[in-house]
Amino acid sequence: MKFFRTLSAAGFLVLALLGACFSTGTASGKDSKGLLSNWDNLKSLTRGQEIRVEMNNDQSYQGQFESFSDGGITLRQPTGEQTLARKDISRVSQLIGQNHRRRNILIGAAIGACLGLAAGLTADHIISNSIGVRRAWAPIGATGVGLAGALIGAVIPTGRSRDIYRSPGWHHLIYRAH
């Protein structure tokens, strides 16, 4: 507990932001009533809608929805139509919106640089007051935390998607060792 008493306001802010980054998305995967495991949910798709199909072997395919049957789903890709067997499919998602990865990287870098600058200035102030030596922690903090923010921005999911179907045993895929 002594650690928390010695943290500055900037330190608390960094911890809070890291906690928020690592906790997002945990509730979005809930399907408590098993509604997503109904293959007939694919009836809600219309021909030409952009979808992503994730397979049991960790491969995924993205393209335009063509049709589905009890045996599988057909989607159109730039290379042509592809039919995927239902037994091999773990998830089907409808893609909504655009990919904003570049924007997320820039926002993450900007937020990280500001946080790093604040932490660096705080460290400069504390060190110069305690030992009388001035160090250049501000640019180091801005650069380091800015790069970390850019990395976090790069891994944040971009675009939006809505799950249409998940195979009944889809949750075992999350815990499988790669």
Biotite code that builds the C-alpha atoms (Angstrom):
import biotite.structure as struc

atoms = struc.array([
    struc.Atom([0.000, 0.000, 0.000], chain_id="A", res_id=1, res_name="MET", atom_name="CA", element="C"),
    struc.Atom([2.974, 2.324, 0.433], chain_id="A", res_id=2, res_name="LYS", atom_name="CA", element="C"),
    struc.Atom([3.333, 2.304, -3.353], chain_id="A", res_id=3, res_name="PHE", atom_name="CA", element="C"),
    struc.Atom([-0.061, 3.990, -3.796], chain_id="A", res_id=4, res_name="PHE", atom_name="CA", element="C"),
    struc.Atom([0.674, 6.636, -1.156], chain_id="A", res_id=5, res_name="ARG", atom_name="CA", element="C"),
    struc.Atom([3.846, 7.698, -2.985], chain_id="A", res_id=6, res_name="THR", atom_name="CA", element="C"),
    struc.Atom([2.208, 7.944, -6.416], chain_id="A", res_id=7, res_name="LEU", atom_name="CA", element="C"),
    struc.Atom([1.682, 11.396, -7.853], chain_id="A", res_id=8, res_name="SER", atom_name="CA", element="C"),
    struc.Atom([-1.538, 12.467, -9.537], chain_id="A", res_id=9, res_name="ALA", atom_name="CA", element="C"),
    struc.Atom([0.043, 11.685, -12.908], chain_id="A", res_id=10, res_name="ALA", atom_name="CA", element="C"),
    struc.Atom([0.911, 8.185, -11.684], chain_id="A", res_id=11, res_name="GLY", atom_name="CA", element="C"),
    struc.Atom([-2.678, 7.550, -10.634], chain_id="A", res_id=12, res_name="PHE", atom_name="CA", element="C"),
    struc.Atom([-3.853, 8.813, -14.034], chain_id="A", res_id=13, res_name="LEU", atom_name="CA", element="C"),
    struc.Atom([-1.502, 6.459, -15.864], chain_id="A", res_id=14, res_name="VAL", atom_name="CA", element="C"),
    struc.Atom([-2.653, 3.490, -13.738], chain_id="A", res_id=15, res_name="LEU", atom_name="CA", element="C"),
    struc.Atom([-6.306, 4.382, -14.327], chain_id="A", res_id=16, res_name="ALA", atom_name="CA", element="C"),
    struc.Atom([-5.786, 4.635, -18.086], chain_id="A", res_id=17, res_name="LEU", atom_name="CA", element="C"),
    struc.Atom([-3.917, 1.324, -18.206], chain_id="A", res_id=18, res_name="LEU", atom_name="CA", element="C"),
    struc.Atom([-6.695, -0.332, -16.218], chain_id="A", res_id=19, res_name="GLY", atom_name="CA", element="C"),
    struc.Atom([-9.293, 1.052, -18.608], chain_id="A", res_id=20, res_name="ALA", atom_name="CA", element="C"),
    struc.Atom([-7.328, -0.147, -21.646], chain_id="A", res_id=21, res_name="CYS", atom_name="CA", element="C"),
    struc.Atom([-7.024, -3.687, -20.333], chain_id="A", res_id=22, res_name="PHE", atom_name="CA", element="C"),
    struc.Atom([-10.628, -3.948, -19.181], chain_id="A", res_id=23, res_name="SER", atom_name="CA", element="C"),
    struc.Atom([-12.411, -2.841, -22.365], chain_id="A", res_id=24, res_name="THR", atom_name="CA", element="C"),
    struc.Atom([-14.282, -5.394, -24.359], chain_id="A", res_id=25, res_name="GLY", atom_name="CA", element="C"),
    struc.Atom([-14.671, -8.004, -21.651], chain_id="A", res_id=26, res_name="THR", atom_name="CA", element="C"),
    struc.Atom([-18.435, -7.605, -21.384], chain_id="A", res_id=27, res_name="ALA", atom_name="CA", element="C"),
    struc.Atom([-19.051, -7.412, -25.141], chain_id="A", res_id=28, res_name="SER", atom_name="CA", element="C"),
    struc.Atom([-18.515, -11.138, -25.660], chain_id="A", res_id=29, res_name="GLY", atom_name="CA", element="C"),
    struc.Atom([-21.417, -12.260, -23.486], chain_id="A", res_id=30, res_name="LYS", atom_name="CA", element="C"),
    struc.Atom([-24.088, -14.488, -24.913], chain_id="A", res_id=31, res_name="ASP", atom_name="CA", element="C"),
    struc.Atom([-25.776, -15.638, -21.727], chain_id="A", res_id=32, res_name="SER", atom_name="CA", element="C"),
    struc.Atom([-28.863, -17.109, -23.391], chain_id="A", res_id=33, res_name="LYS", atom_name="CA", element="C"),
    struc.Atom([-27.083, -18.821, -26.271], chain_id="A", res_id=34, res_name="GLY", atom_name="CA", element="C"),
    struc.Atom([-28.918, -16.672, -28.815], chain_id="A", res_id=35, res_name="LEU", atom_name="CA", element="C"),
    struc.Atom([-25.881, -16.347, -31.056], chain_id="A", res_id=36, res_name="LEU", atom_name="CA", element="C"),
    struc.Atom([-25.511, -20.106, -31.463], chain_id="A", res_id=37, res_name="SER", atom_name="CA", element="C"),
    struc.Atom([-28.566, -20.254, -33.737], chain_id="A", res_id=38, res_name="ASN", atom_name="CA", element="C"),
    struc.Atom([-27.455, -20.769, -37.376], chain_id="A", res_id=39, res_name="TRP", atom_name="CA", element="C"),
    struc.Atom([-30.758, -19.224, -38.539], chain_id="A", res_id=40, res_name="ASP", atom_name="CA", element="C"),
    struc.Atom([-29.445, -15.841, -37.345], chain_id="A", res_id=41, res_name="ASN", atom_name="CA", element="C"),
    struc.Atom([-27.753, -15.665, -40.742], chain_id="A", res_id=42, res_name="LEU", atom_name="CA", element="C"),
    struc.Atom([-31.204, -14.935, -42.200], chain_id="A", res_id=43, res_name="LYS", atom_name="CA", element="C"),
    struc.Atom([-30.742, -11.360, -40.962], chain_id="A", res_id=44, res_name="SER", atom_name="CA", element="C"),
    struc.Atom([-27.913, -10.847, -43.494], chain_id="A", res_id=45, res_name="LEU", atom_name="CA", element="C"),
    struc.Atom([-28.649, -9.524, -46.946], chain_id="A", res_id=46, res_name="THR", atom_name="CA", element="C"),
    struc.Atom([-26.683, -10.327, -50.058], chain_id="A", res_id=47, res_name="ARG", atom_name="CA", element="C"),
    struc.Atom([-23.694, -8.019, -50.472], chain_id="A", res_id=48, res_name="GLY", atom_name="CA", element="C"),
    struc.Atom([-23.231, -7.158, -46.770], chain_id="A", res_id=49, res_name="GLN", atom_name="CA", element="C"),
    struc.Atom([-19.615, -7.173, -45.607], chain_id="A", res_id=50, res_name="GLU", atom_name="CA", element="C"),
    struc.Atom([-18.950, -10.053, -43.191], chain_id="A", res_id=51, res_name="ILE", atom_name="CA", element="C"),
    struc.Atom([-16.057, -11.808, -41.490], chain_id="A", res_id=52, res_name="ARG", atom_name="CA", element="C"),
    struc.Atom([-16.090, -15.567, -40.957], chain_id="A", res_id=53, res_name="VAL", atom_name="CA", element="C"),
    struc.Atom([-13.716, -16.976, -38.340], chain_id="A", res_id=54, res_name="GLU", atom_name="CA", element="C"),
    struc.Atom([-12.831, -20.632, -38.545], chain_id="A", res_id=55, res_name="MET", atom_name="CA", element="C"),
    struc.Atom([-12.004, -23.177, -35.838], chain_id="A", res_id=56, res_name="ASN", atom_name="CA", element="C"),
    struc.Atom([-8.384, -23.302, -37.078], chain_id="A", res_id=57, res_name="ASN", atom_name="CA", element="C"),
    struc.Atom([-7.822, -19.545, -36.397], chain_id="A", res_id=58, res_name="ASP", atom_name="CA", element="C"),
    struc.Atom([-8.176, -18.549, -40.062], chain_id="A", res_id=59, res_name="GLN", atom_name="CA", element="C"),
    struc.Atom([-10.629, -15.834, -40.986], chain_id="A", res_id=60, res_name="SER", atom_name="CA", element="C"),
    struc.Atom([-12.216, -14.790, -44.247], chain_id="A", res_id=61, res_name="TYR", atom_name="CA", element="C"),
    struc.Atom([-13.714, -11.426, -45.092], chain_id="A", res_id=62, res_name="GLN", atom_name="CA", element="C"),
    struc.Atom([-15.994, -10.682, -47.999], chain_id="A", res_id=63, res_name="GLY", atom_name="CA", element="C"),
    struc.Atom([-19.541, -9.999, -49.127], chain_id="A", res_id=64, res_name="GLN", atom_name="CA", element="C"),
    struc.Atom([-22.293, -12.325, -47.969], chain_id="A", res_id=65, res_name="PHE", atom_name="CA", element="C"),
    struc.Atom([-23.820, -14.352, -50.801], chain_id="A", res_id=66, res_name="GLU", atom_name="CA", element="C"),
    struc.Atom([-25.891, -17.117, -49.219], chain_id="A", res_id=67, res_name="SER", atom_name="CA", element="C"),
    struc.Atom([-26.033, -19.811, -46.568], chain_id="A", res_id=68, res_name="PHE", atom_name="CA", element="C"),
    struc.Atom([-27.463, -23.279, -46.180], chain_id="A", res_id=69, res_name="SER", atom_name="CA", element="C"),
    struc.Atom([-27.481, -25.948, -43.483], chain_id="A", res_id=70, res_name="ASP", atom_name="CA", element="C"),
    struc.Atom([-24.066, -27.038, -44.757], chain_id="A", res_id=71, res_name="GLY", atom_name="CA", element="C"),
    struc.Atom([-22.215, -23.710, -44.821], chain_id="A", res_id=72, res_name="GLY", atom_name="CA", element="C"),
    struc.Atom([-21.935, -20.105, -45.882], chain_id="A", res_id=73, res_name="ILE", atom_name="CA", element="C"),
    struc.Atom([-20.860, -18.578, -49.199], chain_id="A", res_id=74, res_name="THR", atom_name="CA", element="C"),
    struc.Atom([-19.092, -15.252, -49.450], chain_id="A", res_id=75, res_name="LEU", atom_name="CA", element="C"),
    struc.Atom([-17.662, -13.293, -52.345], chain_id="A", res_id=76, res_name="ARG", atom_name="CA", element="C"),
    struc.Atom([-14.042, -12.208, -52.172], chain_id="A", res_id=77, res_name="GLN", atom_name="CA", element="C"),
    struc.Atom([-11.923, -10.411, -54.786], chain_id="A", res_id=78, res_name="PRO", atom_name="CA", element="C"),
    struc.Atom([-10.632, -13.854, -55.859], chain_id="A", res_id=79, res_name="THR", atom_name="CA", element="C"),
    struc.Atom([-14.157, -15.244, -56.323], chain_id="A", res_id=80, res_name="GLY", atom_name="CA", element="C"),
    struc.Atom([-16.835, -17.033, -54.334], chain_id="A", res_id=81, res_name="GLU", atom_name="CA", element="C"),
    struc.Atom([-15.853, -19.207, -51.413], chain_id="A", res_id=82, res_name="GLN", atom_name="CA", element="C"),
    struc.Atom([-18.067, -21.654, -49.538], chain_id="A", res_id=83, res_name="THR", atom_name="CA", element="C"),
    struc.Atom([-17.079, -22.497, -45.977], chain_id="A", res_id=84, res_name="LEU", atom_name="CA", element="C"),
    struc.Atom([-18.391, -25.571, -44.148], chain_id="A", res_id=85, res_name="ALA", atom_name="CA", element="C"),
    struc.Atom([-20.601, -24.865, -41.133], chain_id="A", res_id=86, res_name="ARG", atom_name="CA", element="C"),
    struc.Atom([-18.809, -27.467, -39.012], chain_id="A", res_id=87, res_name="LYS", atom_name="CA", element="C"),
    struc.Atom([-15.533, -25.526, -39.396], chain_id="A", res_id=88, res_name="ASP", atom_name="CA", element="C"),
    struc.Atom([-16.981, -22.070, -38.569], chain_id="A", res_id=89, res_name="ILE", atom_name="CA", element="C"),
    struc.Atom([-16.589, -20.615, -35.090], chain_id="A", res_id=90, res_name="SER", atom_name="CA", element="C"),
    struc.Atom([-18.007, -17.109, -35.653], chain_id="A", res_id=91, res_name="ARG", atom_name="CA", element="C"),
    struc.Atom([-19.755, -14.966, -38.275], chain_id="A", res_id=92, res_name="VAL", atom_name="CA", element="C"),
    struc.Atom([-19.728, -11.182, -37.812], chain_id="A", res_id=93, res_name="SER", atom_name="CA", element="C"),
    struc.Atom([-21.306, -8.388, -39.798], chain_id="A", res_id=94, res_name="GLN", atom_name="CA", element="C"),
    struc.Atom([-18.813, -5.560, -40.381], chain_id="A", res_id=95, res_name="LEU", atom_name="CA", element="C"),
    struc.Atom([-20.127, -2.083, -39.708], chain_id="A", res_id=96, res_name="ILE", atom_name="CA", element="C"),
    struc.Atom([-18.129, 1.095, -40.211], chain_id="A", res_id=97, res_name="GLY", atom_name="CA", element="C"),
    struc.Atom([-14.617, 1.823, -41.395], chain_id="A", res_id=98, res_name="GLN", atom_name="CA", element="C"),
    struc.Atom([-11.170, 0.750, -40.278], chain_id="A", res_id=99, res_name="ASN", atom_name="CA", element="C"),
    struc.Atom([-9.701, 3.512, -38.091], chain_id="A", res_id=100, res_name="HIS", atom_name="CA", element="C"),
    struc.Atom([-6.362, 1.954, -37.167], chain_id="A", res_id=101, res_name="ARG", atom_name="CA", element="C"),
    struc.Atom([-4.278, 4.936, -38.368], chain_id="A", res_id=102, res_name="ARG", atom_name="CA", element="C"),
    struc.Atom([-6.488, 7.354, -36.426], chain_id="A", res_id=103, res_name="ARG", atom_name="CA", element="C"),
    struc.Atom([-6.250, 5.170, -33.286], chain_id="A", res_id=104, res_name="ASN", atom_name="CA", element="C"),
    struc.Atom([-2.440, 5.098, -33.549], chain_id="A", res_id=105, res_name="ILE", atom_name="CA", element="C"),
    struc.Atom([-2.270, 8.903, -33.757], chain_id="A", res_id=106, res_name="LEU", atom_name="CA", element="C"),
    struc.Atom([-4.710, 9.392, -30.883], chain_id="A", res_id=107, res_name="ILE", atom_name="CA", element="C"),
    struc.Atom([-2.844, 6.836, -28.741], chain_id="A", res_id=108, res_name="GLY", atom_name="CA", element="C"),
    struc.Atom([0.496, 8.486, -29.518], chain_id="A", res_id=109, res_name="ALA", atom_name="CA", element="C"),
    struc.Atom([-0.846, 11.952, -28.662], chain_id="A", res_id=110, res_name="ALA", atom_name="CA", element="C"),
    struc.Atom([-2.400, 10.829, -25.376], chain_id="A", res_id=111, res_name="ILE", atom_name="CA", element="C"),
    struc.Atom([0.706, 8.829, -24.480], chain_id="A", res_id=112, res_name="GLY", atom_name="CA", element="C"),
    struc.Atom([3.018, 11.738, -25.292], chain_id="A", res_id=113, res_name="ALA", atom_name="CA", element="C"),
    struc.Atom([0.961, 14.095, -23.102], chain_id="A", res_id=114, res_name="CYS", atom_name="CA", element="C"),
    struc.Atom([0.920, 11.613, -20.224], chain_id="A", res_id=115, res_name="LEU", atom_name="CA", element="C"),
    struc.Atom([4.635, 10.924, -20.633], chain_id="A", res_id=116, res_name="GLY", atom_name="CA", element="C"),
    struc.Atom([5.405, 14.643, -20.740], chain_id="A", res_id=117, res_name="LEU", atom_name="CA", element="C"),
    struc.Atom([3.387, 15.214, -17.562], chain_id="A", res_id=118, res_name="ALA", atom_name="CA", element="C"),
    struc.Atom([5.098, 12.300, -15.812], chain_id="A", res_id=119, res_name="ALA", atom_name="CA", element="C"),
    struc.Atom([8.514, 13.469, -17.039], chain_id="A", res_id=120, res_name="GLY", atom_name="CA", element="C"),
    struc.Atom([7.929, 17.036, -15.862], chain_id="A", res_id=121, res_name="LEU", atom_name="CA", element="C"),
    struc.Atom([6.790, 15.692, -12.500], chain_id="A", res_id=122, res_name="THR", atom_name="CA", element="C"),
    struc.Atom([9.906, 13.517, -12.267], chain_id="A", res_id=123, res_name="ALA", atom_name="CA", element="C"),
    struc.Atom([12.102, 16.504, -13.243], chain_id="A", res_id=124, res_name="ASP", atom_name="CA", element="C"),
    struc.Atom([10.492, 18.604, -10.528], chain_id="A", res_id=125, res_name="HIS", atom_name="CA", element="C"),
    struc.Atom([10.800, 15.919, -7.835], chain_id="A", res_id=126, res_name="ILE", atom_name="CA", element="C"),
    struc.Atom([14.400, 15.055, -8.706], chain_id="A", res_id=127, res_name="ILE", atom_name="CA", element="C"),
    struc.Atom([15.567, 18.668, -8.967], chain_id="A", res_id=128, res_name="SER", atom_name="CA", element="C"),
    struc.Atom([13.934, 19.506, -5.621], chain_id="A", res_id=129, res_name="ASN", atom_name="CA", element="C"),
    struc.Atom([15.299, 16.462, -3.817], chain_id="A", res_id=130, res_name="SER", atom_name="CA", element="C"),
    struc.Atom([18.879, 16.248, -5.102], chain_id="A", res_id=131, res_name="ILE", atom_name="CA", element="C"),
    struc.Atom([19.288, 19.543, -6.941], chain_id="A", res_id=132, res_name="GLY", atom_name="CA", element="C"),
    struc.Atom([20.170, 17.953, -10.270], chain_id="A", res_id=133, res_name="VAL", atom_name="CA", element="C"),
    struc.Atom([18.113, 18.732, -13.361], chain_id="A", res_id=134, res_name="ARG", atom_name="CA", element="C"),
    struc.Atom([17.520, 15.819, -15.749], chain_id="A", res_id=135, res_name="ARG", atom_name="CA", element="C"),
    struc.Atom([15.697, 15.657, -19.075], chain_id="A", res_id=136, res_name="ALA", atom_name="CA", element="C"),
    struc.Atom([12.954, 13.222, -18.063], chain_id="A", res_id=137, res_name="TRP", atom_name="CA", element="C"),
    struc.Atom([10.181, 15.130, -19.862], chain_id="A", res_id=138, res_name="ALA", atom_name="CA", element="C"),
    struc.Atom([11.270, 14.330, -23.451], chain_id="A", res_id=139, res_name="PRO", atom_name="CA", element="C"),
    struc.Atom([12.170, 10.769, -22.472], chain_id="A", res_id=140, res_name="ILE", atom_name="CA", element="C"),
    struc.Atom([8.764, 10.270, -20.874], chain_id="A", res_id=141, res_name="GLY", atom_name="CA", element="C"),
    struc.Atom([6.926, 11.862, -23.792], chain_id="A", res_id=142, res_name="ALA", atom_name="CA", element="C"),
    struc.Atom([8.753, 9.668, -26.296], chain_id="A", res_id=143, res_name="THR", atom_name="CA", element="C"),
    struc.Atom([8.503, 6.412, -24.374], chain_id="A", res_id=144, res_name="GLY", atom_name="CA", element="C"),
    struc.Atom([4.899, 6.712, -23.272], chain_id="A", res_id=145, res_name="VAL", atom_name="CA", element="C"),
    struc.Atom([3.980, 8.188, -26.669], chain_id="A", res_id=146, res_name="GLY", atom_name="CA", element="C"),
    struc.Atom([5.317, 5.056, -28.368], chain_id="A", res_id=147, res_name="LEU", atom_name="CA", element="C"),
    struc.Atom([3.442, 2.885, -25.884], chain_id="A", res_id=148, res_name="ALA", atom_name="CA", element="C"),
    struc.Atom([0.258, 4.862, -26.620], chain_id="A", res_id=149, res_name="GLY", atom_name="CA", element="C"),
    struc.Atom([0.756, 4.358, -30.354], chain_id="A", res_id=150, res_name="ALA", atom_name="CA", element="C"),
    struc.Atom([1.154, 0.625, -29.773], chain_id="A", res_id=151, res_name="LEU", atom_name="CA", element="C"),
    struc.Atom([-2.027, 0.507, -27.700], chain_id="A", res_id=152, res_name="ILE", atom_name="CA", element="C"),
    struc.Atom([-3.818, 2.490, -30.431], chain_id="A", res_id=153, res_name="GLY", atom_name="CA", element="C"),
    struc.Atom([-2.630, -0.022, -33.025], chain_id="A", res_id=154, res_name="ALA", atom_name="CA", element="C"),
    struc.Atom([-4.056, -3.023, -31.173], chain_id="A", res_id=155, res_name="VAL", atom_name="CA", element="C"),
    struc.Atom([-7.411, -1.465, -30.266], chain_id="A", res_id=156, res_name="ILE", atom_name="CA", element="C"),
    struc.Atom([-10.078, -3.080, -32.457], chain_id="A", res_id=157, res_name="PRO", atom_name="CA", element="C"),
    struc.Atom([-10.988, -0.835, -35.354], chain_id="A", res_id=158, res_name="THR", atom_name="CA", element="C"),
    struc.Atom([-14.216, -0.550, -37.171], chain_id="A", res_id=159, res_name="GLY", atom_name="CA", element="C"),
    struc.Atom([-17.253, -2.081, -35.632], chain_id="A", res_id=160, res_name="ARG", atom_name="CA", element="C"),
    struc.Atom([-18.693, -5.508, -36.035], chain_id="A", res_id=161, res_name="SER", atom_name="CA", element="C"),
    struc.Atom([-21.729, -7.290, -34.732], chain_id="A", res_id=162, res_name="ARG", atom_name="CA", element="C"),
    struc.Atom([-21.671, -11.015, -34.091], chain_id="A", res_id=163, res_name="ASP", atom_name="CA", element="C"),
    struc.Atom([-24.399, -12.837, -35.974], chain_id="A", res_id=164, res_name="ILE", atom_name="CA", element="C"),
    struc.Atom([-23.449, -16.419, -35.167], chain_id="A", res_id=165, res_name="TYR", atom_name="CA", element="C"),
    struc.Atom([-21.077, -18.245, -32.817], chain_id="A", res_id=166, res_name="ARG", atom_name="CA", element="C"),
    struc.Atom([-20.699, -21.990, -32.806], chain_id="A", res_id=167, res_name="SER", atom_name="CA", element="C"),
    struc.Atom([-21.935, -23.558, -29.564], chain_id="A", res_id=168, res_name="PRO", atom_name="CA", element="C"),
    struc.Atom([-18.353, -24.363, -28.497], chain_id="A", res_id=169, res_name="GLY", atom_name="CA", element="C"),
    struc.Atom([-16.811, -21.014, -29.579], chain_id="A", res_id=170, res_name="TRP", atom_name="CA", element="C"),
    struc.Atom([-15.640, -20.073, -26.071], chain_id="A", res_id=171, res_name="HIS", atom_name="CA", element="C"),
    struc.Atom([-13.103, -22.916, -25.953], chain_id="A", res_id=172, res_name="HIS", atom_name="CA", element="C"),
    struc.Atom([-11.205, -21.158, -28.757], chain_id="A", res_id=173, res_name="LEU", atom_name="CA", element="C"),
    struc.Atom([-10.388, -18.228, -26.474], chain_id="A", res_id=174, res_name="ILE", atom_name="CA", element="C"),
    struc.Atom([-8.519, -20.367, -23.989], chain_id="A", res_id=175, res_name="TYR", atom_name="CA", element="C"),
    struc.Atom([-6.761, -22.633, -26.476], chain_id="A", res_id=176, res_name="ARG", atom_name="CA", element="C"),
    struc.Atom([-2.974, -22.318, -26.423], chain_id="A", res_id=177, res_name="ALA", atom_name="CA", element="C"),
    struc.Atom([-1.506, -21.099, -29.707], chain_id="A", res_id=178, res_name="HIS", atom_name="CA", element="C"),
])
